[in-house]
Amino acid sequence: METLALILAGGKGSRLDILSQRRSKPAMPFAGKFRIIDFALSNCTQSGIYDIGILTQYLPLSLNEHIGSGKPWDLDRRDSSVTLLQPHNYWYLGTADAVLKNLEFIERRTPKYVLILSGDHIYKMDYRKMIQVHIEKNASLTIACQPVPQEEVSRFGIMSTNEHDEIIHFEEKPKTSTSNLASMGIYLFDFELLKKVLLEIKQEDLDFGKHIIPHLIESTKKEVYAYLFKDYWMDVGTYDSYLDTNLQMTKDYTELDLYDPTWKVYTKSEDLPPVKVSSEATLHNSLVSNGCVIEGAVINSVLSPGVRVGKGAVIKDSVILNNVIIGDLVTVHRSIIDKKVIIGRNTYVGYGDDLTPNKAKPDLLRTGITVIEKGAVIPSNTTIGRNCRIFKTGKFTSKHIPSGSTLE
């Protein structure tokens, strides 16, 4: 075995707020039937990488249940393996610290290369092409990268390269930068170098972007190269990016083709009956998953398995997660509804043009998205405005919840 893949899947995803209270970000549903981590896992097996370690930490139960033995990704074969690596008696304090604390596991696999991946990005990538470039350049470390808008550089590790694609400067999440070439959080290391540098740097919160990569470039002068990835890639770590990226999948043309038979995205599917669409229902530009029953209108929206939409209801520009029950005459507009929510009849979620930012989390909700937590029950005849956060424990003392409110 030459390449071992390590998927970092322990992220809390704090910017996803309500949605990541009970699950890690890689376990978040996406495009109806998938989970975010399905993309990294599918990329591995499609690239011929069948030895995978998944480093979990924050609320790992739903992720562990989803992955199981790895059968949907063909990882339950005799010559393949998926191992869930949870912290024991310690907490992962940084991305590199998580790998360091699993060094014994890596050494047992005796890999030549270690491919380190983020478990919370949406993309399709043949890692074999990156490995080939790494070998051809005789690199010690290769980092996948992609240009990002200049106003977003503060969210990423930003690098500068020379004419040979060698990285000459790297800074983690700079406030400003003349470069906009961002790390995708995909690192290919020669294992011996990875082991050496992990043991060399004494840092409690050891992180690849903050410590390992700058050290290799500036102190050891190792051969660190950029691999430019030109296809679709998206970090869905905010309410806006999560909703908008989901809704992109409903368009007639999508940059990410979920239906490409030559590069499938695999997942654990639920055993549910086919979608049922009544004679009074209408569907436009939407993804509707198995087990859904539609009696109303679904427009530019994504419905996960088991959703029920009542008569006269209108779902527009929204993402509805598993087993949500939407009553008759309900309107849901530009909202994210988590699993097992019940919305009573004649209710409006995402009402009006008032875009007052959420008073408790103005940095997270300011573009009009309303979010309802898993398991919440919304009373009939209720109006909920924009930029609202509705928790399961929220008390409805009024039938009108103004924009910018939080009920918890």
Stockholm file with secondary structure:
# STOCKHOLM 1.0

chainA/1-408         METLALILAGGKGSRLDILSQRRSKPAMPFAGKFRIIDFALSNCTQSGIYDIGILTQYLPLSLNEHIGSGKPWDLDRRDSSVTLLQPHNYWYLGTADAVLKNLEFIERRTPKYVLILSGDHIYKMDYRKMIQVHIEKNASLTIACQPVPQEEVSRFGIMSTNEHDEIIHFEEKPKTSTSNLASMGIYLFDFELLKKVLLEIKQEDLDFGKHIIPHLIESTKKEVYAYLFKDYWMDVGTYDSYLDTNLQMTKDYTELDLYDPTWKVYTKSEDLPPVKVSSEATLHNSLVSNGCVIEGAVINSVLSPGVRVGKGAVIKDSVILNNVIIGDLVTVHRSIIDKKVIIGRNTYVGYGDDLTPNKAKPDLLRTGITVIEKGAVIPSNTTIGRNCRIFKTGKFTSKHIPSGSTLE
#=GR chainA/1-408 SS CCEEEEEECCCCCGGGGGGGSSSCGGGSEETTTEETHHHHHHHHHHTTCCEEEEECCSSCHHHHHHHTTCGGGTCSSTTCEEEEECCSSSCCCSHHHHHHTTHHHHHHHCCSEEEEEESSEEECCCHHHHHHHHHHTTCSEEEEEEECCGGGGGGSEEEEECTTSBEEEEEESCSSCSCCEEEEEEEEEEHHHHHHHHHHCCCTTCCIIIIIHHHHHHTSCCCEEEEECCSCEEECCSHHHHHHHHHHTTSSSCSSCTTCTTSCCCCCCCCCCCCEECTTCEEESCEECTTCEESSEEESCEECTTCEECTTCEEESCEECTTCEECTTCEEESEEECTTCEECTTCEESCSSCCCCCSSCTTTCCSSCEEECTTCEECTTCEECSSCEECTTCCCCSSEECTTCEEC
#=GC SS_cons         CCEEEEEECCCCCGGGGGGGSSSCGGGSEETTTEETHHHHHHHHHHTTCCEEEEECCSSCHHHHHHHTTCGGGTCSSTTCEEEEECCSSSCCCSHHHHHHTTHHHHHHHCCSEEEEEESSEEECCCHHHHHHHHHHTTCSEEEEEEECCGGGGGGSEEEEECTTSBEEEEEESCSSCSCCEEEEEEEEEEHHHHHHHHHHCCCTTCCIIIIIHHHHHHTSCCCEEEEECCSCEEECCSHHHHHHHHHHTTSSSCSSCTTCTTSCCCCCCCCCCCCEECTTCEEESCEECTTCEESSEEESCEECTTCEECTTCEEESCEECTTCEECTTCEEESEEECTTCEECTTCEESCSSCCCCCSSCTTTCCSSCEEECTTCEECTTCEECSSCEECTTCCCCSSEECTTCEEC
//
